[in-house]
Amino acid sequence: MDAYLDIETTGLYSYCHKITVVGLSFGDSGLVDQWIGEDITADALLEALEPASTLYTYNGSRFDLPFLRDHLGVNLHDRFQHRDLMLDCWRRNLYGGLKAVERRLGIPRMLKDIDGLEAVRLWNRYEKQRDQEALRRLLDYNREDVLNLRALKELLL
C-alpha cells in the first residue's frame, strides 16, 4: 500500500534540531495520522508503517528519512521502497520546494501563509506557551503537506 510521509522539525539539521511532527497517510483515504513531540518513537512509526509497501516523500531522501534515522534509529530506506517525488519533479524541470511545485501544477493549498519557518514558530509557541491554536495550525499544515504528496504523485506518475 502506498504511504505518504512528511515531518516537521525545529530546523534543517538533524544534529542540532528535533522532529516536532510526523504525518502519515495511506492510499487515497484522506486520513492522516500524526504524532507530536515525545509521542514520536521508532516503535510508533514502525507499527504505523506496517501496511506500507512504497513510501512517498518530497525531499525525503535528503531530509525526512535522514532526520528519522538520526533521531529514532530507524533506517526506512532499508525497510521500504521509497520514492522521493522531488526527484520526479526535477526530471520534469520542476524545481523548488513543495509549495512552489504545487503552485506550478495547480495543486490547491488552504494554508498559503505557512511555510517551514512559520512551522518552527508555531511549534515554539506551542512548546513555550502551550498555545493550542499554534499546534492546531501546525498539524493542519503538516496534514496538507501529507495529502498533497498524493496529489503530486498522481500528476507525476
N, C-alpha and C positions, 0 to 999 in steps of 0.2 A: 504494500500500500504506500502511496506517496505521502510524505510528511514534509511540512513546511516549517522551518525553524528560524527564529530571529531572537537576538539577545539585545539587551540594553546594558550599558556599563557606565562607570563613573569617568571614563576616559578611554584613550586609544591604546594604552599599553598594559598588557596583562601583568607585567612585573610590578606595577605600582597602582593599578586601578582594579576595581572589583566589578563583578556581574551584579546587576540590580534586578533585572527581569529576564526570564526566559519564556518565550511564547512558542507554542507548538500546535499545529493543526494537521488534520489528516484528510486526504481526498478532497471532496467538494462539500464537506459538511457545513462549512461556515462557522464551526465552533472552534474556539481557541482556548487551549489550556495554558495557564500562566502560573509561574512560580516567582515569588519575590524574595529578595534578601536571603535570610537564613534558611528558607524553605528550598532553596536551590541546592540540591545534593546530587551526587552521582547516582545513588540508588533511585531517587525520584525520576531523574531524567531517563535512565536506562529502562526502568519499568514502563514509563510512558511511551518510550520509543519501540517497545517490543513488536507492535504490528507493522513497523516501518520496513519497507524494502529499499526505497530510494528517498534520500534526504535532500531537499532543495533549500538553498540559501541564496543570498545576494552578498557577494564578497565573503562568503563563509570560509573559503579556503585560507584567506589571509587574516580573517578577524574572528568570526563566531567560533569556528571549530578550534583554533589555537587557544582562544580565551577559555573555552570549556575544558580543553585538555590541561592547560596550566592551572586552572582553579579547582577542577574536580578530579583530575587524574584520569579522565575518560577520553580515549582517542576514538572519536566517532568515525574517522577515516578507516580505521581497522574493522569496524563493526558494521558499517552500512555503505551501500553505494551512495556516492554524494555527487550532486550536480550543482555547481556554482553558476547561477543564472547570469551573473555579471560577465562571465567568460562568453556565454552565448550572446550577450548584448555586444560585447567587443567584436565578435565575429560579424556583427551587422552594423558596425560603426556607430554603436550607441554607447557613448561614454558618459561618465559621471556617476553620481550616487543614485540610489534607488528612486528618490523623488524626481530627479531630473529626467531619468529614463521614463518614469511613469507619465510625466507631463508630455514628453515627446510622443509617447504611444497612446495618449488619451486615456490612461487608466485613472479613474477619478479617486480623489483623496478628500476626505471630510476635514481632516485636521491639517490645514495648509500652513498654519502658523507654528508648527512644532518641527524642530529638526534635532539632530543629535546633541547639540549644545543645550538646547532647551530641555531635552530629556534629562540631561545631567542636572540642570537647575531644578526640574520638577522632583527628581529623586532627593536632592539636597533639602528641598523644602519639606518633603515628606519625612525624611530621616531626622532632621533637626527640630521641626515644629510639629511633627505628626499631622501634617496637612493632608487630610484625606482627599480633598479635591485635587491636589497636585498628584497624588498617587493614582486617582481615577483617570486623570488626563494622560499620565504616563502609560498606564495599562491600555487605554484606548489607542494611543499612538502605536504601541507595540502590536496590538491586535490588528490594526490597519496594515502595518508592515507585513505581518504574517499572511494575512488574507490576500494582500496584493501580490505576494510571491506566486500564488496560484494563478492569478490573472496574468501576470507577466509570463509564466511558463506556458500558459495556453496560447499567448500571442507569439511566442518564440519557437515553440517546438511542435 
